[in-house]
């Protein structure tokens, strides 16, 4: 490796920090040219850039432009001795942590050695220098420099990746908010012309039903049915968009009291189907109470709607799961209905996804998508276990949002909460 003088170094270095490609530059400072040449030849086999300076002033100029793995510094020099050079290097931005090894033949008294160490010297070597010792020590500093350089580069890459992910997360959040706002505005604005269409279609039905031919009555019926479906879709789309935009601050919510409200809301459907709903002990958690009510109501309404020949039997329970990531509560809603093929266990949580013909079971296919969005907003996951004809068991988790969550009387032992990744 060639030796670089001060003038050459000034021309070839910039403010870019450590040498590129993992190189570890070495600086030799001595007022005697023979010593500079000798030390450079001793270190040539290390295959690293070697810079030389014939005075302390030259050394300081180079140190402002370049980071070094180690500085070999002569003590006795005219105008500015090695101690002053070391002190000024240590005070600079670049040289604050650069290893300095004093090399001298004169300053062998203990006070000078102590002064050198006090100024930040890493080691002292006395002339005549043994080649193998000098090379071994410098090689150790080179390795440390390269490791530090590699760590800094890795840290820079990690910070850039983190910054990129942060920007992407901000962009995604903004995009989601804009989409939710668009869905809300679009759905809201669609209701006005739909009301007009509904009014005229209903007017046609009342005024001309039975007065035209059979096909006309059928066509009017299709129009009325289509308008009703469109109104239901818009209403459900509004509900879906509001899950993200109309969330209330989390407060202590009694899940048992929430189930009582849901059962009251579904009183007619429960009575008509003869459904029996058994509710075990439920906790008090931090949640958006309105969304939790909507979540339970969608799950119980589905259990009643997708029933078989028997009257619906529904069990609602909860258990603590401390080993989850994050820990929280796992809720279960189990029914004895028609069940579903496990192949569709993920599809049913997608918006507008239906497994049955509209004539068999009415609905828009948004209810479970709303459930998934609510659960995700509470830091949890939702999934289903089912077989055709064997009922369905829906599980969902709600993450803790305060410490020391209350336990439930007679609750099951803590279970392991799955993460949302496990249920995607």
C-alpha positions in Angstrom: 0.0 0.0 0.0 1.4 3.4 -1.0 2.4 6.1 1.5 0.4 9.3 1.3 2.0 12.6 2.2 0.2 15.5 3.6 -0.2 17.3 0.3 -1.5 14.1 -1.4 -3.8 13.5 1.5 -5.3 16.9 1.3 -6.1 16.4 -2.4 -7.5 12.9 -2.0 -9.7 13.1 1.1 -13.0 14.7 1.8 -15.6 15.0 4.6 -17.2 11.6 4.0 -16.1 10.0 7.2 -14.5 6.5 7.3 -12.6 5.3 4.3 -14.7 3.5 1.7 -14.6 -0.2 1.3 -13.8 -1.0 4.9 -10.3 0.5 4.7 -8.6 1.6 7.9 -6.2 4.5 7.3 -3.1 4.9 9.5 -1.5 8.3 10.3 2.2 8.5 11.2 3.5 11.8 12.7 7.2 12.4 13.0 9.5 15.3 12.3 12.2 12.9 10.9 11.7 11.7 7.4 13.7 8.5 8.1 11.3 7.5 10.8 8.3 8.1 8.6 9.8 5.9 5.9 10.8 3.2 8.4 7.4 3.0 10.1 5.6 3.0 6.8 7.7 0.1 5.5 7.0 -1.8 8.7 3.2 -1.4 8.2 3.1 -1.8 4.5 2.0 -5.5 4.6 -1.2 -4.5 6.5 -2.6 -3.3 3.1 -4.1 -0.1 4.5 -3.7 3.5 3.4 -0.8 5.1 5.3 -0.7 8.9 5.7 2.4 10.7 7.0 2.9 14.2 8.5 6.2 15.8 9.3 4.9 18.2 11.9 2.0 18.6 14.4 0.4 21.3 12.3 0.3 19.0 9.2 -1.1 16.2 11.3 -4.0 18.5 12.5 -4.9 19.5 9.0 -5.1 15.8 7.9 -7.1 14.9 11.0 -9.7 17.4 10.0 -10.2 15.7 6.7 -9.9 12.0 7.5 -10.8 9.4 10.1 -8.0 7.1 11.2 -7.8 3.7 12.7 -4.8 4.7 14.7 -2.3 7.7 15.0 1.4 6.9 15.6 2.6 10.2 17.2 6.1 11.2 17.9 6.5 13.2 21.2 9.5 15.4 20.6 8.8 17.7 17.6 9.6 21.3 17.0 7.0 24.1 17.2 4.3 21.7 18.5 5.1 18.6 20.5 3.1 15.3 20.5 1.3 16.1 23.7 -0.2 19.3 22.3 -1.1 17.5 19.0 -2.8 14.8 21.0 -4.7 17.3 23.1 -6.0 19.2 20.0 -6.9 15.9 18.2 -8.9 14.8 21.2 -10.8 18.1 21.2 -11.8 17.8 17.6 -15.0 16.2 16.2 -13.2 13.5 14.2 -10.4 12.7 16.6 -12.3 12.5 19.8 -12.2 8.7 19.9 -9.2 8.0 17.6 -6.6 5.7 19.2 -3.3 7.5 19.7 0.0 5.6 20.3 3.0 7.7 21.4 6.3 6.7 19.8 9.4 8.2 21.3 13.0 7.5 22.3 13.4 10.4 24.7 10.4 10.7 27.0 10.9 7.6 29.1 10.3 9.1 32.6 7.1 8.1 34.3 5.7 11.6 34.5 5.8 12.0 30.7 4.1 8.6 30.3 1.4 9.6 32.7 0.8 12.8 30.8 0.5 11.0 27.6 -2.2 8.6 29.0 -4.0 11.6 30.6 -4.2 13.2 27.1 -6.0 10.1 25.8 -3.1 7.9 24.6 -3.9 4.2 24.1 -0.3 3.0 24.3 3.3 4.0 24.5 6.1 2.6 22.3 9.8 3.4 22.7 12.3 3.5 19.9 13.8 1.4 18.5 10.4 -0.1 17.7 10.1 -3.9 17.1 8.5 -4.5 13.8 6.3 -7.5 14.9 5.1 -5.6 18.0 4.2 -2.5 16.0 2.4 -4.4 13.3 0.5 -6.5 15.9 -0.7 -3.5 17.8 -1.7 -1.5 14.7 -3.5 -4.6 13.2 -5.6 -4.7 16.4 -6.6 -1.1 16.0 -7.4 -1.7 12.3 -9.7 -4.6 13.2 -11.5 -2.4 15.8 -11.9 0.4 13.3 -13.3 -1.9 10.6 -15.8 -3.4 13.1 -16.9 0.1 14.2 -17.2 1.2 10.5 -19.3 -1.9 9.7 -21.6 -1.3 12.7 -22.0 2.4 11.7 -22.9 1.4 8.2 -25.4 -1.3 9.4 -26.9 1.3 11.8 -27.3 3.8 9.0 -29.0 1.2 6.8 -31.3 0.2 9.7 -32.2 3.9 10.3 -32.9 4.4 6.7 -35.1 1.3 6.6 -36.9 2.4 9.7 -37.4 5.9 8.3 -38.7 4.4 5.1 -41.1 2.2 7.0 -42.3 5.2 9.0 -43.0 7.1 5.9 -44.8 4.2 4.4 -46.9 3.8 7.6 -47.8 7.5 7.5 -48.7 7.3 3.8 -50.8 4.1 4.4 -52.6 5.6 7.4 -53.4 8.7 5.4 -54.5 6.6 2.5 -56.8 4.5 4.7 -58.2 7.6 6.3 -58.9 9.1 2.9 -60.5 5.9 1.7 -62.7 5.7 4.8 -63.7 9.3 4.4 -64.5 8.7 0.8 -66.6 5.6 1.6 -68.5 7.6 4.2 -69.1 10.6 1.9 -69.9 8.5 -1.1 -72.4 6.4 0.8 -73.9 9.4 2.5 -74.3 11.3 -0.8 -75.8 8.2 -2.5 -78.7 8.0 0.0 -80.4 11.2 -1.3 -80.9 10.1 -4.9 -81.7 6.6 -3.6 -84.5 8.0 -1.5 -86.0 9.6 -4.6 -85.7 6.4 -6.7 -87.3 4.4 -3.8 -90.2 6.9 -3.6 -90.9 6.7 -7.3 -90.6 2.9 -7.5 -92.9 2.5 -4.5 -95.3 4.9 -6.1 -95.3 2.8 -9.3 -95.9 -0.3 -7.3 -98.9 1.2 -5.4 -100.4 2.9 -8.4 -100.0 0.3 -11.2 -99.7 -3.0 -9.5 -102.4 -5.3 -11.0 -103.2 -2.7 -13.7 -100.5 -3.7 -16.1 -99.5 -7.2 -17.3 -97.9 -9.8 -15.2 -94.4 -9.0 -16.5 -94.8 -5.3 -15.5 -95.7 -6.4 -11.9 -92.7 -8.7 -11.8 -90.4 -5.9 -13.1 -91.7 -3.5 -10.5 -91.1 -6.1 -7.8 -87.5 -6.6 -9.0 -87.0 -2.8 -8.9 -88.4 -2.5 -5.3 -86.2 -5.4 -4.2 -83.1 -3.9 -5.9 -83.7 -0.6 -4.2 -84.1 -2.2 -0.8 -80.8 -4.1 -1.3 -79.0 -1.0 -2.4 -80.2 0.9 0.7 -79.0 -2.0 2.9 -75.6 -2.0 1.2 -75.2 1.8 1.6 -76.2 1.6 5.3 -73.8 -1.3 5.9 -71.0 0.5 4.0 -71.6 3.5 6.2 -71.2 1.3 9.2 -68.0 -0.2 7.9 -66.5 3.2 7.2 -67.4 4.6 10.6 -65.5 1.8 12.3 -62.3 3.6 11.4 -63.5 7.2 11.5 -66.0 7.3 14.4 -64.1 5.4 17.1 -64.6 6.7 20.6 -61.9 6.9 23.3 -61.5 3.6 25.1 -63.3 3.5 28.5 -63.9 0.7 31.1 -66.6 -1.4 29.5 -68.6 -4.1 31.2 -68.9 -6.9 28.6 -71.8 -8.5 30.6 -73.8 -5.3 30.5 -73.0 -5.0 26.8 -74.4 -8.5 26.1 -77.6 -7.5 27.9 -78.0 -4.6 25.5 -77.4 -6.8 22.5 -79.9 -9.4 23.7 -82.5 -6.6 24.1 -81.7 -5.3 20.5 -82.2 -8.8 19.1 -85.3 -9.6 21.2 -87.6 -10.1 18.2 -85.1 -12.4 16.3 -84.5 -14.4 19.5 -88.2 -14.9 20.1 -89.0 -15.8 16.5 -86.1 -18.4 16.3 -86.6 -19.8 19.8 -82.9 -19.1 20.4 -81.3 -19.8 23.8 -78.2 -17.7 24.7 -76.0 -18.8 27.6 -73.5 -16.1 28.7 -70.7 -17.0 31.1 -68.8 -14.6 33.3 -67.5 -11.7 31.2 -64.8 -9.2 32.1 -64.6 -5.4 32.4 -62.2 -4.2 29.8 -60.9 -1.0 28.1 -62.8 -0.7 24.8 -65.0 1.4 22.6 -68.3 0.4 24.1 -70.4 1.1 21.0 -68.1 -0.9 18.8 -68.0 -3.8 21.2 -71.8 -3.8 21.2 -71.8 -3.8 17.4 -69.3 -6.7 17.4 -71.3 -8.9 19.7 -74.5 -8.1 17.9 -73.1 -9.0 14.5 -71.9 -12.4 15.9 -75.1 -13.2 17.7 -77.3 -12.1 14.8 -75.2 -14.4 12.5 -75.6 -17.3 14.9 -79.4 -16.8 14.9 -79.6 -16.3 11.1 -77.5 -19.2 10.0 -79.3 -21.9 12.0 -80.3 -25.4 11.0 -83.5 -27.3 11.8 -83.0 -27.0 15.5 -83.5 -23.8 17.6 -80.3 -21.8 17.9 -78.2 -22.6 21.0 -75.5 -20.0 21.6 -72.8 -19.8 24.2 -70.7 -16.7 25.0 -67.6 -17.0 27.2 -64.3 -15.3 27.9 -61.0 -16.3 29.3 -57.8 -14.4 30.3 -54.7 -15.0 28.1 -51.6 -13.6 29.6 -49.1 -15.3 27.2 -50.3 -13.5 24.1 -48.6 -10.8 22.2 -50.0 -8.6 23.5 -51.8 -10.1 26.5 -55.6 -9.6 26.9 -58.9 -11.4 26.7 -60.1 -14.1 24.4 -63.9 -14.2 23.8 -65.8 -17.2 22.2 -69.2 -17.2 20.6 -70.3 -20.8 19.8 -73.4 -21.9 18.0 -75.1 -25.1 16.7 -76.0 -23.7 13.3 -75.2 -24.9 9.8 -71.5 -24.3 10.0 -69.2 -23.7 7.1 -66.4 -25.3 5.1 -63.0 -24.6 6.8 -61.7 -23.5 3.3 -63.8 -20.4 3.6 -62.7 -19.6 7.2 -60.8 -16.5 6.1 -63.0 -15.4 3.2 -66.0 -14.7 5.4 -64.2 -11.8 7.0 -63.7 -10.0 3.7 -66.1 -7.2 2.7 -69.0 -8.2 0.5 -68.1 -11.9 0.7 -71.0 -14.3 0.9 -71.2 -18.1 1.1 -74.9 -18.5 0.4 -77.4 -17.2 -2.2 -79.3 -14.1 -1.2 -82.6 -16.0 -1.4 -81.3 -18.5 1.2 -80.0 -16.0 3.8 -80.4 -12.2 3.4 -77.6 -9.8 4.0 -74.9 -7.7 2.4 -71.7 -9.6 3.4 -70.3 -6.8 5.4 -71.1 -7.8 9.0 -68.1 -10.0 9.7 -65.8 -7.6 7.8 -67.0 -5.0 10.3 -66.2 -7.4 13.2 -62.7 -7.9 11.9 -62.1 -4.2 11.6 -63.4 -3.5 15.2 -61.2 -6.3 16.6 -58.1 -5.0 14.8 -58.8 -1.6 16.2 -58.7 -3.1 19.7 -55.3 -4.8 19.1 -56.7 -8.3 18.6 -57.6 -10.9 16.0 -60.7 -12.8 15.0 -61.1 -16.3 13.5 -63.6 -19.1 13.2 -63.5 -22.9 13.7 -66.3 -24.8 12.0 -67.4 -27.8 10.0 -70.4 -28.0 7.7 -73.5 -29.0 9.8 -71.5 -28.8 13.1 -72.0 -25.2 14.0 -69.4 -22.5 14.2 -67.2 -21.2 17.0 -66.0 -17.6 16.6 -63.0 -16.5 18.7 -61.7 -12.9 19.0 -59.2 -11.3 21.3 -59.0 -7.8 22.8 -55.6 -6.6 23.9 -55.0 -5.0 27.3 -55.0 -1.2 27.3 -54.4 -0.7 31.0 -52.4 -2.5 33.6 -53.9 -4.9 36.2 -56.9 -6.0 34.2 -59.7 -7.3 36.5 -60.3 -11.0 36.6 -63.7 -12.6 36.1 -65.4 -14.7 38.8 -65.0 -18.4 38.0 -63.1 -17.6 34.7 -61.2 -20.2 32.9 -57.4 -20.5 33.2 -55.4 -18.1 31.1 -55.0 -19.2 27.5 -52.5 -18.2 24.9 -53.7 -15.3 22.7 -52.8 -15.7 19.1 -51.4 -12.7 17.2 -53.2 -11.2 14.3 -50.5 -12.6 12.0 -51.6 -16.1 12.9 -55.1 -15.6 11.7 -54.5 -13.7 8.5 
